Amino acid sequence: MNFTRWSARLPGTQRRAAARADHPVTPTDRRSEGSVPAARAERLTDEPPPVPAVDELPVREVLDRVPALVALVHGPDHRLAYVNDAYAAAFGVRPCGEPAAEALPELRDLGLMPLLDQALRSGKPRTLKSRKAPDGRSYTFTCTPAAEDNGKGAVLIFATDVTDHAEAAERLRTSERRQRETAVTLQRSLLPQELEEPDDLRIAATYQPGGTEAAVGGDWYDVITLGGGRTALVIGDVMGRGVRAAAVMGQLRTAVRAYARLDLPPHEILQLLDGLAAEIDANQIATCVYAIHDPNEGRLVYASAGHLPILVRDDNGTVLRADEPTGPPLGTGGWMHASGSIPLGPGSTAVLYTDGLVERRDEDLDEGIASLERALSGATGTPQVVCDRLVRSAGVTADHDDDVAVLVLQHPARTGPDGDLFRNAALELLGGVEAAPRARAFASGVLTSWRFPPDLHDLGVLAASELVANSLQHGIPPMRLRLRRTDRRLIIEVTDGDDHLPRRRRAEPGDESGRGIAIVATIASHWGSRRTPGGGKAVWCEFVLPKPAEGQTP
């Protein structure tokens, strides 16, 4: 083997050899430059001899001193011809003349044999990056094909130690993985651990973080029981990724729960959130849908801040898409949001979702929503079954590139014995001195027909009487008394045309009024009031029904 020939393949060798061939230096050239002073000539004779060219260097000695690992194999079975000192120091002395699969087992275990075949067959170098060898260090292997004197093929194996780079990359990956795990943990901890269960709705939700290569986002959802049988549902998406997006999401979710207790219309909730989002971070915006379900109305009243439309599947399988109004995302400011509504009667299913479910890089957003509509039209079963089916139909997997949040709610169509547990009764109050006794008689008759026990019957009649008396004294027509029962509670509500909300206060012994709300608050499990969309107010209270004994029907 002529090792001198291999020097021509070292980096820069061919370029310097070509330069010498194009511009040879001759004695005539030196004389043509002019005479050299005697003193100068004497000094030149004292200089060390010129450094030999690369072609004149002993290549084996050079390769033995190279810190990188070098091996040479030849022939179709890659018989070992040479390993340098660095290779021997790393893996031990290797027998020459043996096939590489036997003489270099460490390369075989690293899967380098196919690479040798490819380099020999194609005549082009092949590289295997950052592989951990049995000595515990990481190397990048380059297999360079070459021709021997006898015309047979050979491959020069060059291994560079990249352990420091590999360890640094691993530390970076570990840091990124821990940061993502922290963000996912924060994200999940800020989402509701258990969804609230309204009386009239069945609800399921899912959250799927993006794949391991994607930082966690700010998708979120929540279910909030407002009292009086009403339920608020919210879903949103904070733009951006990482811990910061998750933290902003947590602040918005906490604020929504606080604002929801005010029992405001959806557009007013979004108006408050819009200002808060700008205060949290002026550069961070979010989309959101806030909706309220009232079983007495059979509709879903909602407001949207730049979020995707709600989809509702009715009991016939027809899917409706919520229309406008929709405003810009939260945090942009300067916009007056408005509320809209969509039917949600018995037997209907509604879906609230984030863009990760329907948005794809190679597909228009409307096409993604249309695909979701088709999937929803054929989705039946419990809310959790529907939720899982929609996620699967959208092709969401563990390595999905975006966060996905889905909230599914159903308003069951109850019939038979189950339907007897959900009843409504209403009475228009025409005013006058006879309105109060008529309301008491109506409440007594309804509660008797619903077979409530005597103590709960009497408390319900007393609460209805006090609420009606308060409305007759402080409200204006139209007035209505509404009684509603579910499988868990009795709800009594009185509406009138005055929008002044009552408040509980301590009545002095000499006061002739101010005791009605105090009495209701004392005997009822909960009470509250809100302004109604068309003007006026609603004051309500509810009593939690006792759980039936085992084996008894409620």
Secondary structure by P-SEA (a helix, b strand, c coil): cccccccccccaaaaaaaaaaaccccaaaaaaaccccaaaaaaaaacccccccccccaaaaaaaacccbbbbbbccccccccccaaaaaaccccccccccccccaaaaaacaaaaaaaaaaacbbbbbccccccccbbbbbbbbbbcccccbbbbbbbbbbaaaaaaaaaaaaaaaaaaaaaaaaaaaaacccccccccccccccccccccccccccccccccccccccbbbbbbbbbccccaaaaaaaaaaaaaaaaaaaacccaaaaaaaaaaaaaaacccccccbbbbbbbccccccccccccccbbbbbccccbbbbbcccccccccccccccbbbbbbbcccbbbbbbcccccccccccaaaaaaaaaaaaaaccccaaaaaaaaaaaacccccccbbbbbbbbbbccccaaaaaabbbbbbbbccccaaaaaaaaaaaaaaaaacccaaaaaaaaaaaaaaaaaaaacccccbbbbbbbcccbbbbbbbccccbbbbbbbbccccccccaaaaaaaaccccccccccccccccbbbbbcccccccccc
